[in-house]
Amino acid sequence: MPVALIWLIAALVLAGAEALTGDMFLLMLGGGALAAAGSSWLMDWPVWADGLVFLIVSLLLLVLVRPTLRRRLTPAKGVLMGVKALEGKNALVLDRVARDEGQVKLDGQVWTARPLNEGDIYEPGQQVTVVHIDGATAVVFKNG
């Protein structure tokens, strides 16, 4: 069996195994094996030279291509959507915030608000932090 065919089979096996891991590591090794198959077929070099081509191309793919590819294909972590994105943000008290009343301005919108602790009262103009959103009500506490 020609050496180029063995390298080609190795490249296909590595690419197929990548489908099981999804880490892009085996795919880069498969690219190195494909380059070694090409050099073996075109240049008729000794096996050690094909191994060197495999090593160099694999390392270059791992260092230069894999990080960029993983960044593009991996979804961003920690991107909060909806009301979860509002938690932890600062808000400005517009109307007195007490047990059953109050409004704050949060991200440019007016929200009904109530304090985290029932006894707390926040006056207009104070800065508060949103603890969580309960339905359409922002639960807040005073900064600092």
C-alpha positions as CSV (number, residue, x, y, z in Angstrom):
1,M,0.0,0.0,0.0
2,P,1.5,3.4,-1.0
3,V,2.5,5.7,1.9
4,A,0.4,8.5,0.5
5,L,-2.7,6.3,0.8
6,I,-1.9,5.5,4.4
7,W,-1.6,9.3,5.2
8,L,-4.9,9.9,3.4
9,I,-6.6,7.2,5.4
10,A,-5.2,8.7,8.6
11,A,-6.5,12.1,7.6
12,L,-10.0,10.8,7.0
13,V,-10.0,8.8,10.3
14,L,-8.8,11.9,12.2
15,A,-11.5,14.1,10.5
16,G,-14.1,11.5,11.3
17,A,-13.0,11.2,14.9
18,E,-13.3,15.0,15.2
19,A,-17.1,14.6,14.7
20,L,-17.1,12.8,18.1
21,T,-15.1,15.4,20.0
22,G,-15.9,18.8,18.4
23,D,-12.7,20.2,19.9
24,M,-11.0,21.0,16.6
25,F,-7.8,19.3,17.7
26,L,-8.2,16.1,15.7
27,L,-9.3,18.1,12.6
28,M,-6.0,20.0,12.7
29,L,-4.1,16.7,12.9
30,G,-6.1,15.5,10.0
31,G,-5.0,18.6,8.1
32,G,-1.4,17.7,8.9
33,A,-2.0,14.1,7.7
34,L,-3.6,15.4,4.5
35,A,-0.5,17.6,3.9
36,A,1.7,14.6,4.5
37,A,-0.3,12.6,2.0
38,G,0.1,15.3,-0.6
39,S,3.8,15.7,0.0
40,S,4.3,11.9,-0.2
41,W,2.3,11.7,-3.4
42,L,3.9,14.7,-5.1
43,M,7.5,14.6,-3.9
44,D,8.1,10.9,-3.2
45,W,10.1,11.8,-0.1
46,P,11.1,9.3,2.6
47,V,8.6,8.5,5.3
48,W,10.5,10.5,7.9
49,A,10.1,13.6,5.7
50,D,6.4,13.0,5.4
51,G,6.3,12.7,9.2
52,L,8.1,16.0,9.4
53,V,5.5,17.6,7.1
54,F,2.8,16.2,9.2
55,L,4.4,17.6,12.4
56,I,5.0,21.1,11.0
57,V,1.6,21.5,9.3
58,S,-0.3,20.1,12.4
59,L,1.5,22.5,14.7
60,L,0.9,25.5,12.4
61,L,-2.8,24.6,12.2
62,L,-3.1,24.1,16.0
63,V,-1.4,27.4,16.7
64,L,-2.7,29.6,14.0
65,V,-6.0,28.3,12.7
66,R,-7.6,26.4,15.7
67,P,-8.0,29.4,18.0
68,T,-9.7,31.5,15.4
69,L,-11.9,28.7,14.3
70,R,-13.0,27.9,17.8
71,R,-13.7,31.5,18.5
72,R,-16.0,31.7,15.4
73,L,-17.8,28.4,16.0
74,T,-18.2,28.5,19.8
75,P,-21.2,30.5,21.0
76,A,-20.4,33.4,23.3
77,K,-20.8,32.4,27.0
78,G,-22.4,34.6,29.5
79,V,-24.4,36.7,27.2
80,L,-27.6,37.5,29.2
81,M,-30.8,38.2,27.4
82,G,-34.1,39.6,28.5
83,V,-34.7,40.6,32.1
84,K,-31.7,38.6,33.3
85,A,-29.5,41.2,31.5
86,L,-31.0,43.9,33.7
87,E,-30.0,42.2,37.0
88,G,-27.1,44.0,38.6
89,K,-27.6,47.3,36.7
90,N,-28.0,50.7,38.3
91,A,-31.3,52.5,38.2
92,L,-32.4,56.0,39.1
93,V,-35.4,56.4,41.5
94,L,-38.1,58.5,39.9
95,D,-40.9,58.1,42.4
96,R,-40.5,57.1,46.0
97,V,-39.8,53.4,46.3
98,A,-41.3,51.8,49.3
99,R,-43.1,48.5,50.2
100,D,-45.9,48.7,47.5
101,E,-45.0,51.7,45.4
102,G,-42.3,53.3,43.4
103,Q,-40.7,53.7,40.0
104,V,-37.2,53.6,38.7
105,K,-35.6,54.4,35.4
106,L,-33.7,51.4,34.2
107,D,-31.9,51.3,30.8
108,G,-33.9,54.2,29.6
109,Q,-37.3,52.7,30.6
110,V,-39.5,53.3,33.5
111,W,-40.1,50.3,35.7
112,T,-42.3,49.7,38.7
113,A,-40.0,49.0,41.7
114,R,-40.0,47.7,45.2
115,P,-37.2,47.5,47.7
116,L,-35.5,44.2,48.5
117,N,-36.1,44.7,52.2
118,E,-39.7,45.7,53.0
119,G,-38.7,48.4,55.5
120,D,-36.4,50.3,53.1
121,I,-37.5,53.5,51.4
122,Y,-35.7,55.2,48.5
123,E,-36.3,58.8,47.6
124,P,-36.3,60.3,44.0
125,G,-32.8,61.0,42.7
126,Q,-31.2,58.1,44.6
127,Q,-29.2,55.4,42.7
128,V,-30.2,51.8,43.3
129,T,-29.1,48.5,42.0
130,V,-31.5,45.9,40.5
131,V,-31.4,42.6,42.4
132,H,-33.8,40.8,40.1
133,I,-37.0,41.3,38.1
134,D,-40.2,40.0,39.6
135,G,-42.7,40.0,36.8
136,A,-42.9,43.6,35.7
137,T,-41.3,44.9,39.0
138,A,-37.7,45.7,39.6
139,V,-36.5,44.6,43.0
140,V,-33.9,47.0,44.1
141,F,-31.5,47.9,46.9
142,K,-29.4,51.0,47.7
143,N,-25.9,51.3,46.3
144,G,-23.1,51.5,48.8
